[in-house]
Amino acid sequence: MDFLIEHVKEMQQEHVSNAHLSASLLTMWFAFDKYYTLTDKTPVYAAALLLNLTLRRAYLDESWKTIDERHPGTIKRAIKAARKLWQKEYKFKPINSETTG
């Protein structure tokens, strides 16, 4: 999803002189934005980003900056939702130290 945001931003800049394509990109942006904000309701995506050792919180701060500017608190809500998911589903589960093979 974050890749698509960057791609659309690049295409908007590249095709600024094409009114038809610019309008189509803007329409697509509003539709995408609507669904992107639904990730607040699905903490799994944010949890996956936070648990990925190559991404973590820094990735959210950088890649979600535009979304957080349009919808203030998005990053904080995503982190809170991921934490709540962990507390509800995983915090009290036993850790299996045996390796499966």
CNS distance restraints for C-alpha pairs under 8 A (distance, minus, plus):
assign (resid   1 and name CA) (resid   5 and name CA) 6.50 0.50 0.50
assign (resid   1 and name CA) (resid  36 and name CA) 7.72 0.50 0.50
assign (resid   2 and name CA) (resid   6 and name CA) 6.51 0.50 0.50
assign (resid   2 and name CA) (resid  63 and name CA) 6.54 0.50 0.50
assign (resid   2 and name CA) (resid  64 and name CA) 7.54 0.50 0.50
assign (resid   3 and name CA) (resid   7 and name CA) 6.15 0.50 0.50
assign (resid   4 and name CA) (resid   8 and name CA) 6.04 0.50 0.50
assign (resid   5 and name CA) (resid   9 and name CA) 6.23 0.50 0.50
assign (resid   6 and name CA) (resid  10 and name CA) 6.22 0.50 0.50
assign (resid   7 and name CA) (resid  11 and name CA) 6.17 0.50 0.50
assign (resid   8 and name CA) (resid  12 and name CA) 6.04 0.50 0.50
assign (resid   8 and name CA) (resid  25 and name CA) 7.00 0.50 0.50
assign (resid   8 and name CA) (resid  29 and name CA) 7.46 0.50 0.50
assign (resid   9 and name CA) (resid  13 and name CA) 6.42 0.50 0.50
assign (resid  10 and name CA) (resid  14 and name CA) 6.08 0.50 0.50
assign (resid  11 and name CA) (resid  15 and name CA) 5.88 0.50 0.50
assign (resid  11 and name CA) (resid  25 and name CA) 7.83 0.50 0.50
assign (resid  12 and name CA) (resid  16 and name CA) 5.73 0.50 0.50
assign (resid  12 and name CA) (resid  22 and name CA) 6.14 0.50 0.50
assign (resid  12 and name CA) (resid  25 and name CA) 6.64 0.50 0.50
assign (resid  12 and name CA) (resid  26 and name CA) 7.99 0.50 0.50
assign (resid  15 and name CA) (resid  21 and name CA) 6.86 0.50 0.50
assign (resid  15 and name CA) (resid  22 and name CA) 6.35 0.50 0.50
assign (resid  16 and name CA) (resid  22 and name CA) 5.99 0.50 0.50
assign (resid  17 and name CA) (resid  22 and name CA) 7.72 0.50 0.50
assign (resid  18 and name CA) (resid  22 and name CA) 5.92 0.50 0.50
assign (resid  19 and name CA) (resid  23 and name CA) 6.06 0.50 0.50
assign (resid  20 and name CA) (resid  24 and name CA) 6.28 0.50 0.50
assign (resid  21 and name CA) (resid  25 and name CA) 6.08 0.50 0.50
assign (resid  22 and name CA) (resid  26 and name CA) 6.13 0.50 0.50
assign (resid  23 and name CA) (resid  27 and name CA) 6.17 0.50 0.50
assign (resid  24 and name CA) (resid  28 and name CA) 6.11 0.50 0.50
assign (resid  25 and name CA) (resid  29 and name CA) 6.00 0.50 0.50
assign (resid  26 and name CA) (resid  30 and name CA) 6.39 0.50 0.50
assign (resid  27 and name CA) (resid  31 and name CA) 6.42 0.50 0.50
assign (resid  28 and name CA) (resid  32 and name CA) 6.00 0.50 0.50
assign (resid  29 and name CA) (resid  33 and name CA) 5.89 0.50 0.50
assign (resid  30 and name CA) (resid  34 and name CA) 6.23 0.50 0.50
assign (resid  31 and name CA) (resid  35 and name CA) 6.68 0.50 0.50
assign (resid  32 and name CA) (resid  36 and name CA) 5.94 0.50 0.50
assign (resid  33 and name CA) (resid  37 and name CA) 6.15 0.50 0.50
assign (resid  34 and name CA) (resid  38 and name CA) 6.97 0.50 0.50
assign (resid  35 and name CA) (resid  39 and name CA) 7.40 0.50 0.50
assign (resid  37 and name CA) (resid  74 and name CA) 7.99 0.50 0.50
assign (resid  38 and name CA) (resid  42 and name CA) 6.88 0.50 0.50
assign (resid  39 and name CA) (resid  43 and name CA) 6.59 0.50 0.50
assign (resid  39 and name CA) (resid  45 and name CA) 6.93 0.50 0.50
assign (resid  39 and name CA) (resid  46 and name CA) 7.75 0.50 0.50
assign (resid  39 and name CA) (resid  78 and name CA) 7.78 0.50 0.50
assign (resid  40 and name CA) (resid  74 and name CA) 7.15 0.50 0.50
assign (resid  40 and name CA) (resid  77 and name CA) 6.73 0.50 0.50
assign (resid  40 and name CA) (resid  78 and name CA) 5.73 0.50 0.50
assign (resid  40 and name CA) (resid  81 and name CA) 7.46 0.50 0.50
assign (resid  42 and name CA) (resid  46 and name CA) 7.99 0.50 0.50
assign (resid  43 and name CA) (resid  47 and name CA) 6.02 0.50 0.50
assign (resid  43 and name CA) (resid  78 and name CA) 6.28 0.50 0.50
assign (resid  43 and name CA) (resid  81 and name CA) 5.32 0.50 0.50
assign (resid  43 and name CA) (resid  82 and name CA) 5.02 0.50 0.50
assign (resid  43 and name CA) (resid  85 and name CA) 6.90 0.50 0.50
assign (resid  44 and name CA) (resid  48 and name CA) 6.04 0.50 0.50
assign (resid  44 and name CA) (resid  82 and name CA) 6.72 0.50 0.50
assign (resid  44 and name CA) (resid  85 and name CA) 7.90 0.50 0.50
assign (resid  45 and name CA) (resid  49 and name CA) 6.40 0.50 0.50
assign (resid  46 and name CA) (resid  50 and name CA) 6.12 0.50 0.50
assign (resid  46 and name CA) (resid  78 and name CA) 5.82 0.50 0.50
assign (resid  46 and name CA) (resid  79 and name CA) 6.76 0.50 0.50
assign (resid  46 and name CA) (resid  82 and name CA) 6.23 0.50 0.50
assign (resid  47 and name CA) (resid  51 and name CA) 6.02 0.50 0.50
assign (resid  47 and name CA) (resid  79 and name CA) 7.44 0.50 0.50
assign (resid  47 and name CA) (resid  82 and name CA) 4.92 0.50 0.50
assign (resid  47 and name CA) (resid  83 and name CA) 7.82 0.50 0.50
assign (resid  48 and name CA) (resid  52 and name CA) 6.09 0.50 0.50
assign (resid  49 and name CA) (resid  55 and name CA) 6.07 0.50 0.50
assign (resid  49 and name CA) (resid  56 and name CA) 5.78 0.50 0.50
assign (resid  49 and name CA) (resid  57 and name CA) 7.76 0.50 0.50
assign (resid  49 and name CA) (resid  59 and name CA) 7.67 0.50 0.50
assign (resid  49 and name CA) (resid  60 and name CA) 7.68 0.50 0.50
assign (resid  50 and name CA) (resid  55 and name CA) 6.65 0.50 0.50
assign (resid  50 and name CA) (resid  56 and name CA) 4.10 0.50 0.50
assign (resid  50 and name CA) (resid  57 and name CA) 5.77 0.50 0.50
assign (resid  51 and name CA) (resid  55 and name CA) 7.78 0.50 0.50
assign (resid  51 and name CA) (resid  56 and name CA) 6.12 0.50 0.50
assign (resid  52 and name CA) (resid  56 and name CA) 5.80 0.50 0.50
assign (resid  55 and name CA) (resid  59 and name CA) 5.00 0.50 0.50
assign (resid  55 and name CA) (resid  60 and name CA) 7.85 0.50 0.50
assign (resid  56 and name CA) (resid  60 and name CA) 7.13 0.50 0.50
assign (resid  57 and name CA) (resid  61 and name CA) 6.28 0.50 0.50
assign (resid  58 and name CA) (resid  62 and name CA) 6.19 0.50 0.50
assign (resid  59 and name CA) (resid  63 and name CA) 5.65 0.50 0.50
assign (resid  59 and name CA) (resid  64 and name CA) 7.64 0.50 0.50
assign (resid  60 and name CA) (resid  64 and name CA) 5.14 0.50 0.50
assign (resid  60 and name CA) (resid  65 and name CA) 7.39 0.50 0.50
assign (resid  60 and name CA) (resid  75 and name CA) 6.66 0.50 0.50
assign (resid  61 and name CA) (resid  65 and name CA) 5.79 0.50 0.50
assign (resid  61 and name CA) (resid  75 and name CA) 7.20 0.50 0.50
assign (resid  64 and name CA) (resid  68 and name CA) 6.00 0.50 0.50
assign (resid  64 and name CA) (resid  75 and name CA) 7.11 0.50 0.50
assign (resid  65 and name CA) (resid  69 and name CA) 6.13 0.50 0.50
assign (resid  66 and name CA) (resid  70 and name CA) 6.40 0.50 0.50
assign (resid  67 and name CA) (resid  71 and name CA) 5.84 0.50 0.50
assign (resid  67 and name CA) (resid  72 and name CA) 7.77 0.50 0.50
assign (resid  67 and name CA) (resid  74 and name CA) 7.15 0.50 0.50
assign (resid  68 and name CA) (resid  72 and name CA) 4.75 0.50 0.50
assign (resid  68 and name CA) (resid  73 and name CA) 6.06 0.50 0.50
assign (resid  68 and name CA) (resid  74 and name CA) 5.14 0.50 0.50
assign (resid  68 and name CA) (resid  75 and name CA) 6.37 0.50 0.50
assign (resid  73 and name CA) (resid  77 and name CA) 5.95 0.50 0.50
assign (resid  74 and name CA) (resid  78 and name CA) 6.06 0.50 0.50
assign (resid  75 and name CA) (resid  79 and name CA) 6.23 0.50 0.50
assign (resid  76 and name CA) (resid  80 and name CA) 6.07 0.50 0.50
assign (resid  77 and name CA) (resid  81 and name CA) 5.97 0.50 0.50
assign (resid  78 and name CA) (resid  82 and name CA) 6.13 0.50 0.50
assign (resid  79 and name CA) (resid  83 and name CA) 6.13 0.50 0.50
assign (resid  80 and name CA) (resid  84 and name CA) 6.11 0.50 0.50
assign (resid  81 and name CA) (resid  85 and name CA) 6.08 0.50 0.50
assign (resid  82 and name CA) (resid  86 and name CA) 6.31 0.50 0.50
assign (resid  83 and name CA) (resid  87 and name CA) 6.20 0.50 0.50
assign (resid  84 and name CA) (resid  88 and name CA) 6.03 0.50 0.50
assign (resid  85 and name CA) (resid  89 and name CA) 5.84 0.50 0.50
assign (resid  85 and name CA) (resid  90 and name CA) 7.59 0.50 0.50
assign (resid  86 and name CA) (resid  90 and name CA) 4.96 0.50 0.50
assign (resid  86 and name CA) (resid  91 and name CA) 5.82 0.50 0.50
assign (resid  87 and name CA) (resid  91 and name CA) 4.86 0.50 0.50
assign (resid  87 and name CA) (resid  92 and name CA) 7.68 0.50 0.50
assign (resid  89 and name CA) (resid  93 and name CA) 7.67 0.50 0.50
